[in-house]
Amino acid sequence: GLDYYYDNSPREAQREVFAHQVALARRVKRPLMIHVRDAYEDTLDILRAEHASDVGGIIHCFTGSWAWGKQALDLGFHLSIPGVLTFAKPGELPEVVTQAPLERLLTETDSPYLAPAPHRGKRNEPAYVAHVADEIARLRGMDVLVVREATARNAVTRLNLV
């Protein structure tokens, strides 16, 4: 993916390597796991130019807007929602999880970072994804078990584990 937040690598080099990775995923017919931070438009441009919709994948640790998320969904990607959803200031994530189809949402820890409430500030653990699913259920007005089962099934399906 692309990460412009720290600017540890030249942006042009990031774009070239990312485009190559998308092309490789298409050649081997495997889904992509995309990291994007402060590089939303360039990421979409490359995904479109390299026909990433042929394989789709997952937008890891999604914290973007609904407008951006909708474009990623249109390209065949799933949105993986981190503990940020449970924070006091979750940005646009509540809108994202209520607008996106449930069958296109995943939950994740981004361990060891971004521990959800009530574990905020501590090392994140895999078991904490339950808090993210619980918040999705609350926001959507759905049964928690339905959301937990759906997001687990989505991960298995999207990663071709069956």
Buried (B, 14 or more C-beta within 10 A) or exposed (E): BBBBEEEEEEEEEBBEEBBEBBBEBBEEEEBBBBEBBEBBEBBBEBBBEBEBBEBBBBBBBBBBBBEBBBBBBEBBBBBBBBBBBBBEEBEBBBBBBEEBEBEBBBBBBBBEEBBBBEBEEEEBEEEBBBBBBBBBBBBBEBEBEEBBEBBBEBBEEBBEEE
